[in-house]
Amino acid sequence: MRIISLTAILTLAACGLFKNEDPEPEAWAPDLHCPGDPSGICDDADGPLKAGAGQTSITPTCFESWTDANGNGEYKRSEGDDFLDCGCDQLCPEDEGYPGADDGEGDEEFQAVWLAGFQNGRPAADVHDDLWARAVVFEQGETRIGIVAVDLVGWFHDDVERTRIMLEEQSIELDYLVVASTHQHEGPDTVGLWGQRTGKTGYDVDYAALVREGCVQALKQAIDNLTEVSTMKAGYSDARDYSEKGTRNLIRDSRDPQVVDERINVAWFGDSAGETILTLVNWGNHPEVLSDENTSITSDYSHYLRNGLEDGVQWDDSTVDGLGGTAIYLNGTVGGLMTPLGVTVTDGNGVEHSGASWEKAEALGYVVAEMGLDAVAAAEVIESPALAFKMMDVALPVDNIGFQGMFLSGVLDRNLYDFDETAILTEENVPKVYTEVSHISIGSLELLNIPGELFPEIAFGGYDGSKIGNDIESLIREDNPNPPELENAPEGPYWAELMETEHAWIVGLANDEIGYIVPSYDFKVHPTVPFLDEAEGDHYEETNSLGPATEPILDETVRTLLGWTR
């Protein structure tokens, strides 16, 4: 008797060769998932978890400085500002150690690095501290994931895809890559919005290439440093417990309703000798302490936060030892808008720091670092962590007419899809951008990676006033002329609750910067010039968003993705 194998039976059934039996419909699955993706790239995630870290400077290496006559951080020759035509090394003939003319010197052209995040026409004058691409690679069995945190204001999905192509060309094997921006506002314009003037891009193709190469090199280092994880710990500190001001010692919500994520989340990975492989920290706040008049390149408070985690925090009366290894900061929910501007930070010595100063940036970074170190000390040990991820592609309409113009003119460097390029843009002919949402799990640690600046209430709720974070603010300000109608706010479960773990992280600006992700119930635009000016009250974020369809589409995507199990 000839025995037909199970494989053969399934093959015949799939081909419809057994009469009276229709083939089963293929079950839905994310666009990519590991382990077990049908492509065969990651059949399993067996064995011990491994982790490795690497870091590469992405500080600009070639730009000219300038003189700011009135100290306002805005370059205007009509107000006496002038650039120093001294080339890449910024050394002029009269300077000590002048080596001779170099690239760009004496050509009467300003080779500027336009700083991102505030007004146009803000060129860098010098470097205060390096910008970094800091990478971690996790590997388990045939599953390998890379995460890179870059000190940038944002990084479009198109550039992430270019980075992935570079990895393939160099035979660097990763099943999935996340590139997340720290969103600092004191570095090069990598989006295009903040060039010399409105309508002129600040995106520099040479610098973008340097960033992509930096990401690749950091990932190479991380792969070379892969080490078996002997101990993994995850925990968090509650910022409300560290000051009588609660979260208001670190962060301010500039838009009603007052909802702040109070957690400083950490995950620590150690080797068999108890040494630190890396520390991940996740917290949502704009790194913009230095504000709009600063012209020094810096990663803002992120610099001090990472230093504190690695090297420790010392106050006059106390010292907290650092962890060593590599610290990687993943920003969280910053929409809405989460900012340190207007905040007075009281440091561990009891000294208050206000305004836009290096002392305040340092104080904020070290205070948060101390919370992170405390969180690691009290963290839960994650036993036998399993590594997995799932990802979905998303198409989002660009309803913002300002963004439409900047995309089509090349001010914003990314491709548009699914529209008639030969016809006038209308409500029936709206271009789309392609982006993605992903979820990574490492044991009970879960990272939901979102491609823009998410409002905290979308992730955590808080419409009941439970996440104001301090006794200073109220849920809705009494003087708000156009407050949100909370009776229309969505009910839970919210995104973080859907992950059903104590260690649910939201990683913002992950694999894209699509702008603010505004809750649809409170999406309000100017009645006569929508998107080009803001509606009455606190509705700035709508002018820097794709449009009102973004949040509902992402909400459906997140719920579908998180609801899928293998």
KEFIKOL-507933 format. One record per residue (C-alpha): residue in three letters; y, x, z. Coordinates in steps of 0.5 Angstrom, whole numbers, plus 2048, in hexadecimal, padded with zeros to 3 digits. Layout:
BEGIN
type/north/east/up
ALA/Y/X/Z
...
% end
This chain:
BEGIN
type/north/east/up
MET/800/800/800
ARG/807/803/7FE
ILE/80C/802/804
ILE/813/801/803
SER/818/804/807
LEU/81D/801/80B
THR/822/805/807
ALA/81F/802/801
ILE/81F/7FB/803
LEU/827/7FB/805
THR/828/7FE/7FF
LEU/825/7F9/7FB
ALA/828/7F3/7FF
ALA/82F/7F6/7FE
CYS/82E/7F6/7F7
GLY/82C/7EF/7F7
LEU/825/7F0/7F4
PHE/821/7EB/7FA
LYS/822/7E4/7F7
ASN/825/7DF/7FC
GLU/829/7E4/800
ASP/830/7E6/7FF
PRO/832/7EC/801
GLU/836/7ED/808
PRO/83D/7ED/808
GLU/840/7F4/80A
ALA/842/7F4/811
TRP/84A/7F6/812
ALA/84B/7FD/814
PRO/852/801/815
ASP/854/806/80F
LEU/851/80C/812
HIS/84D/80C/819
CYS/849/812/81C
PRO/844/813/81E
GLY/840/80F/819
ASP/845/80E/813
PRO/841/80C/80D
SER/844/812/809
GLY/83F/816/80D
ILE/844/81B/810
CYS/843/81A/817
ASP/83C/817/818
ASP/83C/818/820
ALA/840/81B/826
ASP/83A/81D/82A
GLY/83A/823/82F
PRO/840/826/833
LEU/847/825/832
LYS/84B/82B/82F
ALA/852/82C/82F
GLY/857/831/82D
ALA/85F/832/82C
GLY/864/836/828
GLN/86B/836/827
THR/870/839/822
SER/877/839/821
ILE/87B/835/81C
THR/882/837/81E
PRO/886/838/818
THR/886/83F/816
CYS/88C/83F/811
PHE/893/83B/812
GLU/89A/83D/812
SER/89E/83C/819
TRP/8A5/839/819
THR/8AB/838/81D
ASP/8AD/831/821
ALA/8B4/831/821
ASN/8B5/82B/826
GLY/8AE/82B/829
ASN/8AC/824/826
GLY/8A5/827/823
GLU/8A7/824/81C
TYR/8A9/829/816
LYS/8AF/827/813
ARG/8B3/82C/810
SER/8B9/828/810
GLU/8B9/829/817
GLY/8B9/830/817
ASP/8B1/831/817
ASP/8AF/837/813
PHE/8A8/83A/812
LEU/8A6/841/812
ASP/8A4/843/80C
CYS/89F/848/80F
GLY/898/847/80C
CYS/892/845/80F
ASP/892/84A/815
GLN/899/848/817
LEU/89C/84F/817
CYS/8A2/850/814
PRO/8A5/857/812
GLU/8A9/858/818
ASP/8A3/856/81D
GLU/8A0/85C/820
GLY/899/85D/81D
TYR/89B/85A/817
PRO/895/85C/812
GLY/899/85A/80B
ALA/899/854/807
ASP/893/84F/807
ASP/891/849/804
GLY/897/844/803
GLU/89C/849/806
GLY/8A3/849/802
ASP/8A1/843/7FD
GLU/8A7/83E/800
GLU/8A1/839/801
PHE/8A0/837/808
GLN/898/838/809
ALA/898/833/80F
VAL/893/82F/813
TRP/895/828/814
LEU/893/826/81B
ALA/890/81F/81C
GLY/890/819/820
PHE/898/817/821
GLN/89E/818/81C
ASN/89E/81B/815
GLY/8A1/822/814
ARG/89E/825/81A
PRO/89C/82C/818
ALA/898/831/81D
ALA/89C/837/820
ASP/896/83B/823
VAL/88F/83A/826
HIS/88F/839/82E
ASP/887/838/82E
ASP/881/838/829
LEU/87F/832/826
TRP/877/831/826
ALA/871/82E/822
ARG/86C/82E/828
ALA/865/82C/826
VAL/85F/82A/829
VAL/858/829/826
PHE/852/825/829
GLU/84B/826/827
GLN/845/822/828
GLY/83F/823/824
GLU/841/822/81D
THR/847/81E/81F
ARG/84E/822/81F
ILE/855/820/820
GLY/85C/824/820
ILE/862/821/823
VAL/869/825/822
ALA/86F/824/826
VAL/875/826/822
ASP/87C/827/825
LEU/87F/823/820
VAL/883/81D/81F
GLY/87E/81A/81B
TRP/879/81B/816
PHE/877/816/810
HIS/870/814/80E
ASP/871/818/807
ASP/872/81E/80B
VAL/86C/81D/80F
GLU/868/81C/809
ARG/86B/822/806
THR/868/826/80C
ARG/861/823/80C
ILE/861/825/804
MET/863/82C/807
LEU/85D/82C/80C
GLU/858/82A/806
GLU/85B/830/802
GLN/85A/835/807
SER/853/832/809
ILE/855/830/810
GLU/850/82A/812
LEU/853/825/816
ASP/851/81E/816
TYR/857/81B/818
LEU/85E/81E/819
VAL/864/81B/81D
VAL/86B/81E/81D
ALA/870/81B/822
SER/877/81D/823
THR/87A/81E/829
HIS/880/81B/826
GLN/885/820/829
HIS/88D/81F/826
GLU/88F/826/826
GLY/88B/829/820
PRO/88A/829/819
ASP/88B/822/815
THR/884/821/812
VAL/885/81A/810
GLY/88B/81A/80C
LEU/890/816/810
TRP/894/81B/813
GLY/897/81F/80D
GLN/89E/822/80D
ARG/8A1/81B/80B
THR/89E/814/80A
GLY/89A/813/804
LYS/898/81B/804
THR/891/81D/806
GLY/890/822/80C
TYR/889/823/80A
ASP/888/82A/808
VAL/881/82B/804
ASP/881/832/806
TYR/881/830/80D
ALA/87C/82B/80C
ALA/877/830/809
LEU/878/834/80F
VAL/877/82E/814
ARG/870/82D/810
GLU/86E/834/810
GLY/870/834/817
CYS/86B/82E/819
VAL/865/831/815
GLN/866/838/818
ALA/866/835/81F
LEU/860/831/81D
LYS/85C/837/81B
GLN/85E/83A/822
ALA/85B/834/825
ILE/855/834/821
ASP/854/83C/823
ASN/855/83A/82A
LEU/850/834/82B
THR/84D/835/831
GLU/848/830/835
VAL/84B/82C/83A
SER/848/82C/841
THR/84D/827/844
MET/852/822/841
LYS/856/81E/846
ALA/85B/819/844
GLY/861/816/849
TYR/868/814/849
SER/86E/814/84E
ASP/872/80E/84F
ALA/87A/810/84E
ARG/87C/80A/853
ASP/879/80E/858
TYR/87D/814/858
SER/884/812/859
GLU/888/80C/85C
LYS/88B/80B/855
GLY/884/80A/853
THR/883/80B/84B
ARG/88B/80B/84B
ASN/88A/812/84D
LEU/887/814/846
ILE/888/80F/841
ARG/88D/809/83F
ASP/88B/803/83B
SER/891/802/837
ARG/88F/7FB/834
ASP/88D/7F4/838
PRO/888/7F2/83A
GLN/887/7F8/83F
VAL/880/7FB/83E
VAL/87E/802/83F
ASP/878/806/83F
GLU/878/809/846
ARG/871/80D/845
ILE/871/815/844
ASN/86A/815/841
VAL/866/81C/841
ALA/85F/81E/83F
TRP/85D/825/841
PHE/857/829/83D
GLY/854/82F/841
ASP/84E/834/83F
SER/848/836/843
ALA/84C/83B/847
GLY/851/835/849
GLU/857/838/845
THR/85B/834/841
ILE/85A/833/839
LEU/860/82E/839
THR/864/828/83C
LEU/866/822/838
VAL/86C/81E/83B
ASN/86E/817/838
TRP/875/814/83A
GLY/87A/810/836
ASN/881/812/836
HIS/886/815/831
PRO/887/81D/832
GLU/88E/81C/831
VAL/891/81F/837
LEU/896/824/833
SER/899/81E/82F
ASP/89D/81E/829
GLU/8A2/824/82A
ASN/89C/829/82B
THR/89B/82E/825
SER/896/832/828
ILE/88F/831/826
THR/88A/82F/82B
SER/884/82A/82D
ASP/889/828/833
TYR/885/826/839
SER/87E/826/836
HIS/87F/82E/836
TYR/880/82E/83E
LEU/87B/828/83F
ARG/875/82D/83B
ASN/878/833/83F
GLY/877/830/845
LEU/870/82D/844
GLU/86E/834/842
ASP/872/839/847
GLY/873/834/84D
VAL/879/831/850
GLN/87D/834/855
TRP/883/831/859
ASP/886/834/85F
ASP/881/831/864
SER/87B/830/860
THR/877/833/85B
VAL/872/830/856
ASP/86D/835/853
GLY/86C/834/84B
LEU/866/833/848
GLY/866/838/842
GLY/863/837/83C
THR/867/833/837
ALA/86B/82D/838
ILE/86C/828/833
TYR/871/822/833
LEU/870/81B/830
ASN/875/817/830
GLY/874/80F/831
THR/878/809/831
VAL/87F/80B/82F
GLY/882/805/82C
GLY/886/800/82F
LEU/88A/805/830
MET/887/80A/835
THR/88C/80F/837
PRO/88E/814/83C
LEU/895/813/83A
GLY/899/810/83F
VAL/894/812/844
THR/896/817/84A
VAL/890/81B/84C
THR/88F/81D/853
ASP/88A/823/853
GLY/886/826/858
ASN/88B/829/85C
GLY/88F/823/85D
VAL/894/825/857
GLU/897/820/853
HIS/898/821/84B
SER/89C/81D/847
GLY/89F/81D/840
ALA/89C/821/83A
SER/89A/828/83D
TRP/894/82D/83D
GLU/894/82D/844
LYS/892/825/844
ALA/88D/826/83E
GLU/88A/82C/843
ALA/88A/827/849
LEU/887/821/845
GLY/882/825/842
TYR/880/829/848
VAL/880/822/84C
VAL/87B/81F/847
ALA/877/825/847
GLU/876/825/84F
MET/874/81E/84E
GLY/86F/820/849
LEU/86C/825/84D
ASP/86B/821/853
ALA/867/81C/84E
VAL/863/821/84C
ALA/861/823/854
ALA/85F/81C/855
ALA/85C/81A/84F
GLU/855/817/84D
VAL/850/81B/84B
ILE/84D/818/844
GLU/846/819/844
SER/842/81B/83D
PRO/848/819/839
ALA/846/816/832
LEU/84B/818/82C
ALA/84C/812/827
PHE/852/810/822
LYS/854/80A/81E
MET/859/809/819
MET/85C/804/814
ASP/861/805/80E
VAL/867/800/80F
ALA/86C/7FE/809
LEU/873/7FC/80C
PRO/879/7F8/808
VAL/87F/7FC/808
ASP/884/7F6/809
ASN/88A/7FA/80C
ILE/88F/7FB/806
GLY/892/801/808
PHE/88B/804/809
GLN/889/802/802
GLY/88F/805/7FF
MET/88E/80C/803
PHE/886/80C/800
LEU/888/80A/7F9
SER/88E/80F/7F9
GLY/889/815/7FC
VAL/88D/815/803
LEU/887/814/806
ASP/881/818/803
ARG/87B/813/803
ASN/878/80F/7FD
LEU/879/807/7FD
TYR/873/803/7FA
ASP/871/7FC/7F8
PHE/878/7FA/7F4
ASP/87B/7F9/7ED
GLU/87F/7FF/7ED
THR/882/7FD/7E6
ALA/885/7F6/7EA
ILE/88A/7F5/7EF
LEU/888/7F5/7F6
THR/887/7EE/7F9
GLU/883/7EA/7FE
GLU/87E/7E9/7F9
ASN/87E/7F1/7F7
VAL/87E/7F5/7FD
PRO/87B/7FC/7FD
LYS/876/7FE/803
VAL/875/805/806
TYR/86E/807/808
THR/86C/809/80F
GLU/866/809/814
VAL/864/807/81B
SER/85F/80A/81F
HIS/85B/80A/825
ILE/858/810/829
SER/853/810/82F
ILE/851/816/833
GLY/84D/813/838
SER/851/80E/83C
LEU/858/811/839
GLU/85A/80D/833
LEU/860/80F/82E
LEU/863/809/82A
ASN/867/80D/825
ILE/86D/809/822
PRO/871/80B/81C
GLY/878/80A/81F
GLU/87D/809/825
LEU/879/803/828
PHE/87D/7FE/82D
PRO/879/7FF/834
GLU/878/7F8/835
ILE/874/7F7/82F
ALA/86F/7FC/832
PHE/870/7FA/839
GLY/873/7F3/83A
GLY/878/7F3/840
TYR/87B/7ED/83E
ASP/87A/7EA/845
GLY/87F/7F0/848
SER/879/7F4/84A
LYS/87B/7FA/846
ILE/882/7FB/848
GLY/880/801/84C
ASN/886/801/850
ASP/88A/7FD/855
ILE/891/7FE/851
GLU/890/7FA/84B
SER/88E/7F3/84A
LEU/889/7F0/844
ILE/88F/7EE/840
ARG/896/7F0/841
GLU/89B/7EB/843
ASP/8A0/7EE/83E
ASN/89C/7ED/838
PRO/89F/7E9/833
ASN/899/7E8/82F
PRO/893/7E9/833
PRO/88B/7E8/831
GLU/888/7E1/832
LEU/883/7E3/837
GLU/880/7DC/836
ASN/87E/7DE/82F
ALA/87B/7E5/831
PRO/873/7E6/830
GLU/86E/7E5/835
GLY/869/7EA/837
PRO/864/7EE/836
TYR/869/7F3/834
TRP/866/7F9/830
ALA/865/7FE/836
GLU/861/7F8/839
LEU/85D/7F8/833
MET/85A/7FF/834
GLU/857/7FC/83B
THR/858/803/83E
GLU/85C/806/844
HIS/85E/80C/83F
ALA/861/808/839
TRP/866/80C/836
ILE/86B/80A/830
VAL/86D/810/82C
GLY/873/80F/828
LEU/875/812/821
ALA/86E/813/820
ASN/86D/815/818
ASP/873/812/816
GLU/87B/810/818
ILE/87C/809/816
GLY/882/808/81A
TYR/882/803/820
ILE/87C/7FE/821
VAL/880/7F8/823
PRO/87D/7F2/826
SER/87E/7EC/821
TYR/880/7E7/826
ASP/886/7EB/828
PHE/887/7EE/821
LYS/88F/7EC/81F
VAL/893/7EE/819
HIS/89A/7EE/818
PRO/89C/7E7/814
THR/8A0/7EA/80E
VAL/89D/7F1/80E
PRO/896/7F1/810
PHE/894/7F8/812
LEU/89A/7FC/810
ASP/89D/7FA/816
GLU/89A/7F7/81D
ALA/89A/7F0/820
GLU/89F/7EF/826
GLY/89C/7F2/82C
ASP/896/7F7/82D
HIS/893/7F7/826
TYR/894/7FE/823
GLU/88D/7FF/822
GLU/88C/7F9/81D
THR/891/7FE/818
ASN/88C/803/819
SER/886/7FF/818
LEU/882/7FE/811
GLY/883/7F6/813
PRO/880/7F0/817
ALA/879/7F0/814
THR/877/7F7/817
GLU/875/7F5/81E
PRO/871/7EF/81C
ILE/86D/7F3/817
LEU/86C/7F9/81C
ASP/86A/7F4/821
GLU/865/7F1/81D
THR/862/7F8/81B
VAL/862/7FA/822
ARG/85E/7F4/824
THR/859/7F5/81F
LEU/858/7FC/820
LEU/857/7FC/827
GLY/853/7F6/826
TRP/84E/7F9/822
THR/848/7FD/825
ARG/843/801/822
% end
